[in-house]
């Protein structure tokens, strides 16, 4: 049975459109601590406005909260918001902050990658421009620390927000890839059927198995990092964004 023609493309963001942690050398050059250290510094600073606290307790609480986040992310396909993560962390420390201070602590976590931005993957902006008008395009991204509103701002800062007409972020929809609801919502937002979508991403479980479960096609992106290409079930592999238009045309002929 012939597959439906591809009418829409959805893109993962981290290590697909953006190079994850490419902001760290920039932070170092500016004399800033790495993001994981800076997050803990912030928690310590806010708590010590009220009462001293040992750094090893903060590190233990942060490590535990991060481990719990990853368990929920992979086992339940849910990404806790930064607010939820910090609430759990403070509860574990048996500490509280006044609501305005807690709000500010959350904001500083969420906007850290807006202050020092990660780089775009090579050629992705040119490729998006070349695909404009040929396909509908959307974003499907799990939100780890940067929420949907911050990710939209990052896309806008690089002048590529304009290429997308649908945005599915895990903190906004309440579930994460590979939950079928994520890809079904993307199809609805783009005005197409799931089988008319091809999803581009770098993780086998989330970006290949997820779209396949709803009848969409999937392209494994190895432009930034090759995690699993040897054993991938993807319909195609993209190692250079300049090749993506030809890959899509080939898929449409199959």
Secondary structure, DSSP 8 states (H G I E B T S, - for coil): -------EEEE--BTTTB-TTTTHHHHHHTT---HHHHHHHHHHHHHHTTS---HHHHHHHHHHHHHHHHHHHHHH-----HHHHHHHHHHHHT----HHHHHHHHHHHHTHHHHS---B-TTHHHHHHHHBTTBEEEEEE--SSS-HHHHHHHHHHTT-GGG-SEEEEHHHHS--TT-HHHHHHHHHHHTS-GGGEEEEES-IIIIIIHHHHTT-EEEEE-SS--SSGGG---SEEESSGGGHHHHHHHHHH-
